Amino acid sequence: MRVARSIEEAAEFEPVAVTIGNFDGVHTGHQQLLHEVVRAAEEKGLQAAVLTFDPHPASIVAPQRAARLLTTQAERCSVLAREGIQYVLALPFTREVAHWTPEQFVERVLVKGFRARVVVVGDNFLFGHDQAGDTRVLAQLGERFGFETRVISPVKRRGRTVSSSEIRRAVEAGKVALAGRLLGRPYATAGVVVPGHGVGSRQTVPTLNLRTHAQVLPATGVYITRTFGEGSARSWNSITNVGFRPTFADALGAPELTIETFLLDPLEAPAPENIRVEYLRRVREERKFETPEALKAQILRDVGRAETYFRRLTKWVRRAIE
């Protein structure tokens, strides 16, 4: 997949079918748009493309209301590539771009930049200065400039309209199973494995400690997880605590949020330097225990629940295959 960082770079692409949006999370609603743009590209002999923005427009036009992001630009591009997208324009969003009229946006980016032949958007799509353009305006401009406009209805899961904000709320409430259904894959955080304080390895169980730059984290608590070594094929069933380690608060001083993962499968050397943790199901809230021994006993019970979960999951997958 080719990624352009300017309109001039995008002008080097072949003619495209393109969809437009921020695509934070690349959730199941976004995936519906991506499937349609790939289908349109195949129908018309075009390349499948995405126009997105960097940084998020809200951080420029309304920074006080800008939401925390579910994914980085690199993570979004990785998922877009898996969905069959061939070209991405990560358009630098500036105050100048924010003041373009709908007509200026279409002519400068879609027509002269992308040479778009098909444009796919959701039915709530708004664009241009003060969001003056909608799907009706886009279709009119399409007739004028020679591209087809396709409008896709929102996707719903269990009565909920799928959106990045809905997923963000689910993750931050600890409802990671719901977030996974809306995303179409488990919510994950990635980063560097860092040394801990050594308390866990001495008094409870050894863990991998994750330092992440993720803007959205699950609510404090214990989760059944799947852990992957970034840049390798290694992965492990695991259980993860997101929280402040209240049992050791007196020994550790000022509370600091940690993400500690205990691997259920053996860890063969070398230990991974970078990991990605996928959150599958919440087990319980984080709480303070009277002694490290009581905490260790609870961790072992949590591990038992996780092992049961993975056994059932394996049986379900086996039945589905058969």
N, C-alpha and C positions, 0 to 999 in steps of 0.2 A: 504494500500500500504506500502511495506517495502522499506526503504531507507538505502543503504549501503554507507559507507564513505571510504572503502578500498577494494582492490581486494580480500583480505582474507575474508572479510564479504560477498562479492558477491559470493564467492565460496560455501557458504552455501545454495544459491538459488537452486531451481530445474532448469533443462535445460530450455533454453529460446529461444524465437524469440526476437531479439533486434534491436533497431534503435539507431543511434549514432548522436549526435550533441549538440550544445549549447542550442538550443530551447529557446532563448531569446524571450519572448512574447508569445510563443506557438501559433503562428499565423496559418492561414488557410493552408499555405504550410507545416508547421510542422504537422498539424492535418492530412494531407493526409498520411504522413509517419506513424503516430500513428495508423490510421485506418488500414493500411496495416499490421503493425506488430501485431495488435490485431487479424486480420483475419488469419494471418499466424499461430499464436499461437493456435487459435481454430482449424485450419485444422490439425495441427501436434500434438495436445495434449501437448502443451508447455505453459510456462508462458510468458506473454507479458512484455517486459522490455525496459528500456531506459538507455543508457550510456551517461552521460553528464559530464561536467568538472567544477571544482570549485577550484580556480577562473577561469574566462574566459581565455582561452589560450593567447589571445592577450595581456592581462595584464602582462604576463610573457615574451613572445617572442618579443613583440613590444609595450611596454607600452605607447610610445608617440603617437601611432595610435589607442589605445584601445578606443572603442566607449562607450558612456554612455549606461547603460542597461535599457531595458524597464521593466524588472521584477526582483525581488529578487529570490534567490534559493527556498525559501519557497513558493513564489507565483507560480513559475513554477511547483513545485511538486504538489501543490493543483490542478492546471489545468490538469496535467498529470493523476492524480488519477481520475478526472472526465471523462477523455478520455478512461479509462479502463486499464491503465497501472498498473501492479501488483508489479513490482520491478524497482527500480532506483539505479544505481550506480553513485554517484556524486564523480567521481575520482579526488583526489587532483592533480592538474596540477602543476608540478614542472619543473625546468630546466632539471632534469634527464629524466622525461617523454617526454619533448620536443625533446630530442635527441634520443629517441627510433626509430629504423628503422620501416618501415611498418610491416615487418615480426615479429619483437619483440613485437610491439603493438598488433598484432593479436594473437600471441601465448600466451602472458602473460595475456591479458585482456579478449579477446573474447573466447579463447579456454580453458585455464587453470582457468581463473576467472569465466566467465559466463557460460561455457559449451554451447556456442551458437550453435543452429542447423539451424537457419535462421537469416540472417543479412539484414536489410532493410536500404537503404541510398538513398539520392537524387543524381541525375546524375552529380552534381558538387562537390561531396564528395571528399575531399583530406585529407590525414592523413600521420603520420610519420614525421621524421625529414626532414625539408625543404619541407614539403608537397610532398614527393616523391611518395606516394601511391595515386592511383585514383581508380575508380570503376573497371577498368580492372585488376589492381593489386589485389584488394580485391577479385574479383571472382577467380583469379588464386590461391590465398591463401586459399580460401574457398574449392576449389577442393582438395587441398593438405591436409587441416585439417578437412575436412568433414562437412562443413556447406554450406547451399544454400545462394546465394547472390541475392537479389531483388533490382532493381534500379527503382526509381520513378521519373517521369518527374516533372519539376517545375509547381506550380500552378499559374495561371494568373487571375487577376480580372480587368475587363475593360481595357485590353491590358497591364496591369502592372504585372510584375513578382513579386510575394509576397516575401518580405524579411524583416528582422528586420530593416535594414537600411532604406528601403522605408517607413516603418511605423514610424520610428524615425523622419524622415524628415517631414512626414505629421503632426505628433503631434506638433513638434516644429514650424511648420508654422500655427498652429491653425486649420488645416484641420482634426478635430477630427472625423467627420462623415466618411471620407475616411479611416482614421486609423482604425475605427471600422469595416469597411467592410473587410479590409485586415486582421485584427485580428480574425474576426469571433465573436467579442463581443466588447462592448465599452471599450475604453482605460480608465484606472482608476488610481487614486492615493489614497493612504491610509496613515493614521497616527493618531496622537493624536490631540484632540481638546484642543486648548490653549486659554487663555484669550486674548482679543484684547485690543486696547487702550480705548475702550468705546465710541469712537467718533460716530461710526455707530449707536449704540443703542440709543444714545442721539439725533442725528441730522438727521439720515436717517432711516435705518431699522436694526433690530438685526440680527446678523449672527453667524454661527459657523465658527471658524477660525482653519484651518487645518495646522498642522506642519508635514511635510512629509520628508522622506529621499529618495524619488523618484529621480532618476538621470535624467529623461526625463520629462519635464513639458510642457504643452501647451503654445503657444505664449500668451502674455498678451492680455486680452480681457474678454468679458462676454460670458458665455456658459450656455446653457440649460443642466442640469445635473440630475442625480438620485443619491441620497445619502443613504447609508446603515450604520446602526449601527453595527460595527464589534462585532461578538460574540453574536448577537441577531437577532431576526426576523424583527426588525423595519426597515422601509425604507420610504423615502419621495421623492416626486417630488421637484425639487429645481432649483435654478439659482445661478451660481458661477462666481465670479470675480477673475481672476488671474492677479495680477498687483501690482502697487506701490502707489495706492491711491493718485493720483496727486492733487485731490481737497483739500486734507488735508495736503499737503506737508509742508506748513509753520508751522502747529501746531505739526506735528509728527517728524520733524527734518530729519535726513538722511533717504533717501528712502530705504525701505526694502520690498522685494517681499512677498506678502501675497496671501493666497487662502481663500477667504471668501465666504461662502455658505449661501444663504437665503432659508429657507424651505418654499415651497408653502403650505404644509400641516401642521396642528397644531402639535406642539412638546409637547407631554405629558412628564411630569417629570418621571424619572430624565433625564437630557440631556445626550447624549452619550459621553463617554470618548474617544472612538476611532471611526473613521468613514472611509468609503471608498466612494470616489466620482467618479462616472462614467460620462464621458463627451460625450454628445450626439450630440450637434450641436452648432456651434459658432453663437452668436447673433450680436456682434459688437466689435469694438476696444475699449480699455480703453481710456478715455480722461478726461481732466480737465474741471470741471464745475465752473461757476462763484460763485455759492453759494451752500451750502448744500441742500437748498430747491430745486434747479434745479437738483441736482444729485438725490434726492429722487424721484422727478417726473419722471426722466429717468428710475430709477430702477423699478418704478411701471409700466412703459410702457414695460420694459423688462419682468417683471413678466407676463404681459398680453400676450406677445408673447409666453412665455413658457407654459402658461395655454392652449393657442390655440394648441400648438404643442402636448401636452399630450392628449387633447381631440381628436384630429385627430388620434393620435396613438392608443387610446383606441378603436375608431370606426374601424380602420384598423384591429386590432387584433380580434375584435368581428366578423367582416366579414370573416376573414380568418378561424375562428373556425366554423362559420356557413356553 
